[in-house]
């Protein structure tokens, strides 16, 4: 199914999922890019990944270990 690239705003027949938006009340959504723009997106981090302690501690999030 064709999708619109979130970066260049062109319609593509080969959409690539580059992110999943999380939303507490809206349910989130899928972010698509065209094959040319997809490599320019950084890898998405899981919002509840407990393995990234260094970054959490920088932002005042306590460790749960």
C-alpha positions in Angstrom: 0.0 0.0 0.0 1.5 3.4 -0.9 2.5 5.7 2.0 3.8 9.2 2.3 7.5 9.6 3.3 7.6 11.6 6.5 10.9 13.3 5.4 10.4 14.3 1.7 6.6 14.1 1.7 6.6 12.1 -1.6 4.3 9.1 -2.0 6.2 5.8 -2.3 5.1 2.3 -3.3 8.0 0.9 -1.2 7.5 2.4 2.2 10.0 1.5 5.0 8.9 1.6 8.6 11.4 4.0 10.4 9.7 4.5 13.7 6.7 3.6 15.9 5.2 6.6 17.7 4.0 5.9 21.2 1.0 7.7 22.6 -0.7 7.2 25.9 -4.2 8.2 24.8 -4.0 8.2 21.0 -2.4 4.8 20.5 0.6 6.0 18.5 1.2 5.3 14.9 3.7 4.1 12.3 6.2 6.5 10.6 7.1 5.6 7.1 10.0 6.8 4.8 10.9 6.2 1.2 13.8 3.9 0.5 16.0 6.9 -0.3 15.2 8.7 3.0 15.1 5.7 5.3 18.8 5.3 5.9 19.0 8.9 7.2 16.8 8.1 10.2 18.6 7.2 13.5 17.8 3.8 15.0 14.8 4.1 17.2 15.3 3.2 20.9 12.6 1.3 22.8 11.1 3.7 25.3 11.0 1.2 28.1 14.4 -0.4 27.5 16.1 -0.8 30.8 19.5 -1.6 29.3 20.3 2.1 28.7 21.1 3.0 32.3 23.8 5.6 31.5 21.3 7.8 29.5 18.6 7.3 32.1 20.9 8.5 34.9 21.8 11.6 32.9 18.1 12.6 32.9 17.4 11.7 36.6 15.7 8.4 36.1 16.7 6.0 38.9 18.1 2.6 38.2 15.8 -0.3 39.0 18.5 -2.9 39.5 
